[in-house]
Amino acid sequence: MEKNEIGIIRDSLSLKPKELIISDLKWKYLVRAVVRSKNIMIVGPSGCAKTMAARSVATVLKRPFEVFNIGSTQDARATLIGNTTFKKEIGTLFYKSAFVKAITTPNTIILLDEFTRGTHDAWNILMPAIDPTQRYLRLDEDESSSVVKVADGVCFIATANIGNEYTATRVLDKASARRFPIKLEMPPLEGEQLKTLFSILFPNRNLDEEKLMNTLASISDDLISQCNMEDAKISTFISPANMVEMAELVMDGFTLEEIAEAAIYPEYPDEGGVGESERVYVKSILQKHFPKNVKSPLNDPLASKKRVKF
């Protein structure tokens, strides 16, 4: 181990961004994995800062960062390898993909987003590149075709969504799973963690806005608890990313009732018999959080000035 690498790992907590709500241990583990060029799988529901964690470690380590959405790739060869074209004057030309350029750039952190929703074609192309014993990308299916070597220091971070709503997610076989020896779970934020995040993102909020954001955090806790029950009547919860959007609505003067109608209820299906839909059940959960008399800060002329960009 080089001394500077050991120093980065040991001092990793001093590099942790305050707006990234992740345990100190997971952050240190993530930094260490990147420094050691280990492949990493970050698992968690959508909107739980998986991409933010990967981008943050690239930023603090001052490394190139590239994102490739494997889950939405329709033409795996074009996306991951490149395209060929024929010109009469020159002949056949090969245009390297952005992915080829990324893997040949030393110390690049490559995010393979929604990896478990990728096609088998995409996985087959990626396997030699992410295999620590091979580290190359074959430019053609022919075994005799030329290959591109993965540069030193390149680190692959894959993200995988979990939950009942991700029906297109593929199950990793053991061979694929072994290529990601480092696994990090990013669960939804608990209420207290959301409160901390809100305080960081909206430092100029007033007392009423703070109370309303705290109520949103409590609602989030309730929905997560209901979703995790053995006989759960709802299939999902509100992601931290969407909770931050709701906190922005608070800063823009929306009441709790307005936020619920605009941003919470539409997340839940309204199908089912009378009183049996998920939306009706969520409405019943939220009732206890509604104060009888709510004064809306809608007309606060300073609301837009207090809003923090992030």
Contacts in CASP RR format, 6 or more apart in sequence:
PFRMAT RR
TARGET T0000
AUTHOR 0000-0000-0000
METHOD contacts of the structure
MODEL  1
MEKNEIGIIRDSLSLKPKELIISDLKWKYLVRAVVRSKNIMIVGPSGCAK
TMAARSVATVLKRPFEVFNIGSTQDARATLIGNTTFKKEIGTLFYKSAFV
KAITTPNTIILLDEFTRGTHDAWNILMPAIDPTQRYLRLDEDESSSVVKV
ADGVCFIATANIGNEYTATRVLDKASARRFPIKLEMPPLEGEQLKTLFSI
LFPNRNLDEEKLMNTLASISDDLISQCNMEDAKISTFISPANMVEMAELV
MDGFTLEEIAEAAIYPEYPDEGGVGESERVYVKSILQKHFPKNVKSPLND
PLASKKRVKF
5 35 0 8 1.000
5 36 0 8 1.000
8 15 0 8 1.000
8 31 0 8 1.000
8 35 0 8 1.000
8 61 0 8 1.000
9 28 0 8 1.000
9 31 0 8 1.000
9 32 0 8 1.000
9 35 0 8 1.000
12 27 0 8 1.000
12 28 0 8 1.000
12 31 0 8 1.000
12 32 0 8 1.000
13 24 0 8 1.000
13 27 0 8 1.000
13 28 0 8 1.000
15 31 0 8 1.000
15 60 0 8 1.000
15 61 0 8 1.000
16 22 0 8 1.000
16 24 0 8 1.000
16 27 0 8 1.000
16 56 0 8 1.000
16 60 0 8 1.000
17 56 0 8 1.000
17 59 0 8 1.000
17 60 0 8 1.000
18 200 0 8 1.000
19 197 0 8 1.000
19 200 0 8 1.000
19 201 0 8 1.000
19 310 0 8 1.000
20 27 0 8 1.000
20 49 0 8 1.000
20 52 0 8 1.000
20 53 0 8 1.000
20 56 0 8 1.000
21 49 0 8 1.000
21 189 0 8 1.000
21 193 0 8 1.000
21 196 0 8 1.000
21 197 0 8 1.000
21 240 0 8 1.000
22 30 0 8 1.000
22 49 0 8 1.000
22 53 0 8 1.000
22 186 0 8 1.000
26 184 0 8 1.000
26 186 0 8 1.000
27 53 0 8 1.000
29 182 0 8 1.000
29 184 0 8 1.000
30 40 0 8 1.000
30 53 0 8 1.000
30 57 0 8 1.000
30 182 0 8 1.000
30 184 0 8 1.000
31 57 0 8 1.000
31 60 0 8 1.000
31 61 0 8 1.000
32 38 0 8 1.000
33 39 0 8 1.000
33 40 0 8 1.000
33 155 0 8 1.000
33 182 0 8 1.000
34 40 0 8 1.000
34 57 0 8 1.000
34 58 0 8 1.000
34 61 0 8 1.000
34 63 0 8 1.000
34 109 0 8 1.000
34 155 0 8 1.000
34 157 0 8 1.000
35 61 0 8 1.000
37 152 0 8 1.000
37 153 0 8 1.000
37 154 0 8 1.000
37 155 0 8 1.000
38 155 0 8 1.000
38 181 0 8 1.000
38 182 0 8 1.000
39 130 0 8 1.000
39 132 0 8 1.000
39 155 0 8 1.000
39 156 0 8 1.000
39 157 0 8 1.000
39 158 0 8 1.000
39 179 0 8 1.000
39 180 0 8 1.000
39 181 0 8 1.000
39 182 0 8 1.000
40 155 0 8 1.000
40 156 0 8 1.000
40 157 0 8 1.000
40 158 0 8 1.000
40 180 0 8 1.000
40 182 0 8 1.000
40 183 0 8 1.000
40 184 0 8 1.000
41 115 0 8 1.000
41 157 0 8 1.000
41 158 0 8 1.000
41 159 0 8 1.000
41 160 0 8 1.000
41 177 0 8 1.000
41 180 0 8 1.000
41 182 0 8 1.000
41 183 0 8 1.000
41 184 0 8 1.000
42 50 0 8 1.000
42 53 0 8 1.000
42 54 0 8 1.000
42 157 0 8 1.000
42 158 0 8 1.000
42 159 0 8 1.000
42 160 0 8 1.000
42 183 0 8 1.000
42 184 0 8 1.000
42 186 0 8 1.000
43 50 0 8 1.000
43 159 0 8 1.000
43 160 0 8 1.000
43 162 0 8 1.000
43 183 0 8 1.000
43 184 0 8 1.000
43 185 0 8 1.000
43 186 0 8 1.000
44 50 0 8 1.000
44 159 0 8 1.000
44 160 0 8 1.000
44 161 0 8 1.000
44 162 0 8 1.000
44 185 0 8 1.000
44 186 0 8 1.000
44 187 0 8 1.000
45 161 0 8 1.000
45 162 0 8 1.000
45 163 0 8 1.000
45 187 0 8 1.000
45 188 0 8 1.000
45 236 0 8 1.000
45 237 0 8 1.000
45 239 0 8 1.000
46 161 0 8 1.000
46 166 0 8 1.000
46 239 0 8 1.000
46 241 0 8 1.000
47 239 0 8 1.000
47 240 0 8 1.000
47 241 0 8 1.000
47 242 0 8 1.000
48 186 0 8 1.000
48 187 0 8 1.000
48 188 0 8 1.000
48 189 0 8 1.000
48 239 0 8 1.000
48 240 0 8 1.000
48 241 0 8 1.000
49 186 0 8 1.000
49 240 0 8 1.000
49 241 0 8 1.000
50 159 0 8 1.000
50 186 0 8 1.000
51 67 0 8 1.000
51 111 0 8 1.000
51 113 0 8 1.000
51 159 0 8 1.000
53 184 0 8 1.000
53 186 0 8 1.000
54 65 0 8 1.000
54 109 0 8 1.000
54 111 0 8 1.000
54 157 0 8 1.000
54 159 0 8 1.000
55 65 0 8 1.000
55 111 0 8 1.000
57 109 0 8 1.000
58 64 0 8 1.000
58 65 0 8 1.000
58 109 0 8 1.000
59 65 0 8 1.000
61 109 0 8 1.000
63 107 0 8 1.000
63 108 0 8 1.000
63 109 0 8 1.000
64 102 0 8 1.000
64 105 0 8 1.000
64 107 0 8 1.000
64 108 0 8 1.000
64 109 0 8 1.000
65 108 0 8 1.000
65 109 0 8 1.000
65 111 0 8 1.000
66 98 0 8 1.000
66 99 0 8 1.000
66 102 0 8 1.000
66 108 0 8 1.000
66 109 0 8 1.000
66 110 0 8 1.000
66 111 0 8 1.000
67 111 0 8 1.000
67 113 0 8 1.000
68 79 0 8 1.000
68 80 0 8 1.000
68 98 0 8 1.000
68 99 0 8 1.000
68 102 0 8 1.000
68 110 0 8 1.000
68 111 0 8 1.000
68 112 0 8 1.000
68 113 0 8 1.000
69 113 0 8 1.000
69 114 0 8 1.000
70 112 0 8 1.000
70 113 0 8 1.000
70 114 0 8 1.000
70 115 0 8 1.000
70 117 0 8 1.000
70 118 0 8 1.000
70 122 0 8 1.000
70 126 0 8 1.000
70 158 0 8 1.000
71 113 0 8 1.000
71 114 0 8 1.000
71 115 0 8 1.000
71 117 0 8 1.000
71 118 0 8 1.000
71 119 0 8 1.000
71 122 0 8 1.000
72 114 0 8 1.000
72 117 0 8 1.000
73 79 0 8 1.000
73 80 0 8 1.000
73 118 0 8 1.000
73 119 0 8 1.000
73 122 0 8 1.000
76 119 0 8 1.000
76 121 0 8 1.000
76 122 0 8 1.000
76 125 0 8 1.000
77 121 0 8 1.000
77 125 0 8 1.000
78 97 0 8 1.000
79 97 0 8 1.000
79 99 0 8 1.000
79 122 0 8 1.000
80 97 0 8 1.000
80 99 0 8 1.000
80 100 0 8 1.000
80 122 0 8 1.000
80 125 0 8 1.000
80 126 0 8 1.000
80 137 0 8 1.000
81 96 0 8 1.000
81 97 0 8 1.000
81 99 0 8 1.000
81 100 0 8 1.000
81 125 0 8 1.000
81 137 0 8 1.000
81 139 0 8 1.000
82 94 0 8 1.000
82 95 0 8 1.000
82 96 0 8 1.000
82 97 0 8 1.000
82 100 0 8 1.000
83 94 0 8 1.000
83 95 0 8 1.000
83 97 0 8 1.000
84 92 0 8 1.000
84 93 0 8 1.000
84 94 0 8 1.000
84 95 0 8 1.000
85 92 0 8 1.000
85 93 0 8 1.000
85 95 0 8 1.000
86 92 0 8 1.000
86 93 0 8 1.000
87 93 0 8 1.000
94 139 0 8 1.000
99 110 0 8 1.000
99 137 0 8 1.000
100 137 0 8 1.000
100 148 0 8 1.000
102 108 0 8 1.000
102 110 0 8 1.000
102 154 0 8 1.000
103 110 0 8 1.000
103 129 0 8 1.000
103 137 0 8 1.000
103 148 0 8 1.000
103 150 0 8 1.000
103 151 0 8 1.000
103 154 0 8 1.000
104 148 0 8 1.000
104 149 0 8 1.000
104 150 0 8 1.000
104 151 0 8 1.000
105 151 0 8 1.000
105 154 0 8 1.000
106 151 0 8 1.000
106 152 0 8 1.000
106 153 0 8 1.000
106 154 0 8 1.000
107 151 0 8 1.000
107 152 0 8 1.000
107 153 0 8 1.000
107 154 0 8 1.000
108 151 0 8 1.000
108 153 0 8 1.000
108 154 0 8 1.000
108 155 0 8 1.000
109 154 0 8 1.000
109 155 0 8 1.000
109 157 0 8 1.000
110 154 0 8 1.000
110 155 0 8 1.000
110 156 0 8 1.000
110 157 0 8 1.000
111 157 0 8 1.000
111 158 0 8 1.000
111 159 0 8 1.000
112 126 0 8 1.000
112 130 0 8 1.000
112 156 0 8 1.000
112 157 0 8 1.000
112 158 0 8 1.000
112 159 0 8 1.000
113 159 0 8 1.000
114 159 0 8 1.000
114 160 0 8 1.000
114 161 0 8 1.000
115 158 0 8 1.000
115 159 0 8 1.000
115 160 0 8 1.000
116 158 0 8 1.000
116 160 0 8 1.000
116 161 0 8 1.000
116 169 0 8 1.000
116 170 0 8 1.000
116 171 0 8 1.000
116 172 0 8 1.000
117 161 0 8 1.000
117 166 0 8 1.000
117 168 0 8 1.000
117 169 0 8 1.000
117 170 0 8 1.000
118 170 0 8 1.000
123 176 0 8 1.000
125 137 0 8 1.000
125 138 0 8 1.000
127 175 0 8 1.000
127 176 0 8 1.000
127 179 0 8 1.000
128 134 0 8 1.000
128 135 0 8 1.000
128 136 0 8 1.000
128 137 0 8 1.000
128 138 0 8 1.000
128 147 0 8 1.000
129 135 0 8 1.000
129 136 0 8 1.000
129 137 0 8 1.000
129 150 0 8 1.000
129 156 0 8 1.000
130 156 0 8 1.000
130 179 0 8 1.000
130 180 0 8 1.000
131 179 0 8 1.000
132 179 0 8 1.000
135 149 0 8 1.000
135 150 0 8 1.000
136 147 0 8 1.000
136 148 0 8 1.000
136 149 0 8 1.000
136 150 0 8 1.000
137 147 0 8 1.000
137 148 0 8 1.000
137 150 0 8 1.000
138 145 0 8 1.000
138 146 0 8 1.000
138 147 0 8 1.000
139 145 0 8 1.000
139 146 0 8 1.000
139 147 0 8 1.000
139 148 0 8 1.000
140 146 0 8 1.000
156 180 0 8 1.000
158 180 0 8 1.000
160 169 0 8 1.000
160 172 0 8 1.000
161 169 0 8 1.000
162 169 0 8 1.000
163 236 0 8 1.000
164 235 0 8 1.000
164 236 0 8 1.000
165 235 0 8 1.000
165 236 0 8 1.000
188 220 0 8 1.000
188 224 0 8 1.000
188 237 0 8 1.000
188 239 0 8 1.000
188 240 0 8 1.000
189 197 0 8 1.000
189 220 0 8 1.000
189 240 0 8 1.000
189 243 0 8 1.000
190 221 0 8 1.000
190 224 0 8 1.000
191 217 0 8 1.000
191 218 0 8 1.000
191 220 0 8 1.000
191 221 0 8 1.000
192 217 0 8 1.000
194 216 0 8 1.000
194 217 0 8 1.000
194 220 0 8 1.000
194 240 0 8 1.000
194 243 0 8 1.000
195 213 0 8 1.000
195 214 0 8 1.000
195 217 0 8 1.000
197 240 0 8 1.000
197 244 0 8 1.000
198 205 0 8 1.000
198 210 0 8 1.000
198 213 0 8 1.000
198 216 0 8 1.000
198 217 0 8 1.000
198 244 0 8 1.000
198 247 0 8 1.000
199 210 0 8 1.000
201 244 0 8 1.000
201 247 0 8 1.000
201 308 0 8 1.000
201 310 0 8 1.000
202 209 0 8 1.000
202 213 0 8 1.000
202 247 0 8 1.000
202 251 0 8 1.000
202 306 0 8 1.000
202 307 0 8 1.000
202 308 0 8 1.000
203 308 0 8 1.000
204 306 0 8 1.000
204 308 0 8 1.000
205 213 0 8 1.000
205 250 0 8 1.000
205 251 0 8 1.000
205 306 0 8 1.000
206 297 0 8 1.000
206 306 0 8 1.000
208 295 0 8 1.000
208 297 0 8 1.000
209 250 0 8 1.000
209 251 0 8 1.000
209 297 0 8 1.000
209 306 0 8 1.000
212 250 0 8 1.000
212 256 0 8 1.000
213 247 0 8 1.000
213 250 0 8 1.000
215 256 0 8 1.000
215 289 0 8 1.000
216 243 0 8 1.000
216 246 0 8 1.000
216 247 0 8 1.000
216 250 0 8 1.000
216 256 0 8 1.000
216 259 0 8 1.000
217 243 0 8 1.000
218 289 0 8 1.000
219 238 0 8 1.000
219 264 0 8 1.000
219 285 0 8 1.000
219 286 0 8 1.000
219 289 0 8 1.000
220 237 0 8 1.000
220 238 0 8 1.000
220 240 0 8 1.000
220 243 0 8 1.000
222 285 0 8 1.000
222 289 0 8 1.000
223 234 0 8 1.000
223 237 0 8 1.000
223 238 0 8 1.000
223 282 0 8 1.000
223 285 0 8 1.000
224 237 0 8 1.000
226 232 0 8 1.000
226 233 0 8 1.000
226 234 0 8 1.000
226 237 0 8 1.000
226 281 0 8 1.000
226 285 0 8 1.000
227 234 0 8 1.000
227 235 0 8 1.000
227 236 0 8 1.000
227 237 0 8 1.000
233 278 0 8 1.000
233 281 0 8 1.000
234 268 0 8 1.000
234 278 0 8 1.000
234 281 0 8 1.000
234 282 0 8 1.000
235 278 0 8 1.000
236 267 0 8 1.000
236 268 0 8 1.000
238 246 0 8 1.000
238 264 0 8 1.000
238 267 0 8 1.000
242 263 0 8 1.000
242 267 0 8 1.000
244 310 0 8 1.000
245 263 0 8 1.000
246 259 0 8 1.000
246 263 0 8 1.000
246 264 0 8 1.000
248 307 0 8 1.000
249 258 0 8 1.000
249 259 0 8 1.000
249 262 0 8 1.000
249 263 0 8 1.000
250 259 0 8 1.000
251 303 0 8 1.000
251 306 0 8 1.000
251 307 0 8 1.000
252 303 0 8 1.000
252 304 0 8 1.000
252 307 0 8 1.000
253 296 0 8 1.000
253 297 0 8 1.000
253 298 0 8 1.000
253 300 0 8 1.000
253 303 0 8 1.000
254 262 0 8 1.000
254 296 0 8 1.000
254 298 0 8 1.000
255 294 0 8 1.000
255 296 0 8 1.000
255 298 0 8 1.000
256 289 0 8 1.000
256 290 0 8 1.000
256 291 0 8 1.000
256 294 0 8 1.000
257 290 0 8 1.000
257 294 0 8 1.000
258 296 0 8 1.000
260 283 0 8 1.000
260 286 0 8 1.000
264 282 0 8 1.000
264 286 0 8 1.000
265 279 0 8 1.000
265 282 0 8 1.000
265 283 0 8 1.000
268 277 0 8 1.000
268 278 0 8 1.000
268 279 0 8 1.000
268 281 0 8 1.000
268 282 0 8 1.000
269 277 0 8 1.000
269 278 0 8 1.000
269 279 0 8 1.000
270 277 0 8 1.000
270 278 0 8 1.000
270 279 0 8 1.000
270 280 0 8 1.000
271 277 0 8 1.000
275 281 0 8 1.000
297 303 0 8 1.000
END
